[in-house]
Amino acid sequence: MRLIHCFYLALVFLTLVQIPVYENDVTGNTLNAYHLLLPIGLILGATRIHRLTLNLEMCFFISMACTTMFTYWVYGYNIRGILLVFAGAACVAGADWVHRTTVDERKQTLRVIFWMTIIAIIARNVMHHGELATIYSREKSNSPVWFLASGGPNLESTHLGMLAALLVGTSLFLPSLAIAAITSVLMLSRAGVIACLAASCFWIAENRRNPYRIGFLLIALIGATTYVMLLAGGRHEDQLTQRFDIKAEQRLADQRQGRLAIWKSASQQITSNPFGHGAGNGFAMMNRDLDHFYRENNSHNIFIDLTMDGGVQSTLLLLMIVFANLRQPLTRMDSCTRLVWIYFLLGMFEFTGYDIIGWFFIGASSASRSLAKQAIDEQQDTLPVADTTIGSIDDMMALPSPGEIADDGPLIDEGEPQRSTREEITADDEQWWAIDMDRIRHSA
């Protein structure tokens, strides 16, 4: 069992801190270390096949797989379609992780991952000590730089913000949030800043009854951001502000590039074929049909990408998964669901829809909800059924008064808390008892 816990610790860590094993310079596709571990996670999940139910996540992957098989004869196969297999394996592995561990064990795993992430950041900065100004300024480097995520500074900042959300409720939340916020500001990452704000909202919701801690967090965030801005200079502040300027995206759209232009072309592609092109094929088919070529390989929107690939039928199932997670209130949300919230929020302008970190915690969140529902059902089944049959009015009138209960002692097991002395019975008790008896007499 300890070996399985270590395996999942390594898998969760490698989804947050992505170590590349192979990268194709032509296509830009990357094989990461977690891709090698996911088949093991799928096998571990399959060994407990009795726990696999036909839930929303399973229906979504069945829909995507069927669409891919049916469209193969028309649009062919794209190598990026293998990402659907890895995403499904991640979902199964996430559910198995929750089934095999307790809440405390998962919290301990996340604490260890935090310190492993700190070590990874220090190791990367030591390896590229001569290029730190380039790494933390979003400037292009002349030599390859290892970011903690394959997508570069954007995903690195986002993953650090997600890690902070996972650590809400632990003593490591504030240090993780500080690291994520500073990294996001320095790397000019919009997604990272939003992930940090979302993690802060989760923490505020959990500590809503402690205004001093909330005030401390807000002051710390404002102070740290101001310090970083002053340290980096006014030019850096202007660049960060421009990252949130919609006019910059509009200028790219005028050049037929960028997210707005891609989303417009994708909407036309979905209108022409609403039932999908198969996993990994949607964006490639769109690029083929246009008179110009987009530099990206995805639309930076998981809902658009999955609609082009799996069709509206798969997207409807995805929206049902979203609503299943949104139904949980912020105050009662577990760490896995918090990360899923951030994933769906940022998925509107980032990610591909086949992201391992997203689907791993979607599976974990689904399993957590299933276990909670199962525990409630079992608790209700074990509760004793009260005898609601009532005899005559005379029998009801013969019920002892609170004063008699105090004199004769408790009528139930002494192990349960019960008032047993007359001094503990207030005048209100006697008054309400008299009112109830009057109601019974009048009804008789």
Secondary structure, DSSP 8 states (H G I E B T S, - for coil): -HHHHHHHHHHHHHHHS--EEEE-TTT--EEEHHHHHHHHHHHHHHTTGGG----HHHHHHHHHHHHHHHHHHHH---GGGHHHHHHHHHHHHHHHHHHHS-HHHHHHHHHHHHHHHHHHHHHHHHHTGGGHHHHTTT---SS----SSTT-HHHHHHHHHHHHHHTTTSTTHHHHHHHHHHHHHHTT-HHHHHHHHHHHHHHHHHTTT-HHHHHHHHHHHHHHHHHHHHHH-HHHHHHHHHHT-HHHHHHHHHTT-HHHHHHHHHHHHHHH-TT---TTTHHHHHHHHSSS--S-SS-S-HHHHHHHHHHHHHHHHHHHHHHHHHTS-GGG--HHHHHHHHHHHHTTTS--S--HHHHHHHHHHHHHHHHHHHHHHHHHHHS---------HHHHHTS--HHHHHHH--SS-TTS----SGGGS-HHHHHHHHHHHHHHHHH-
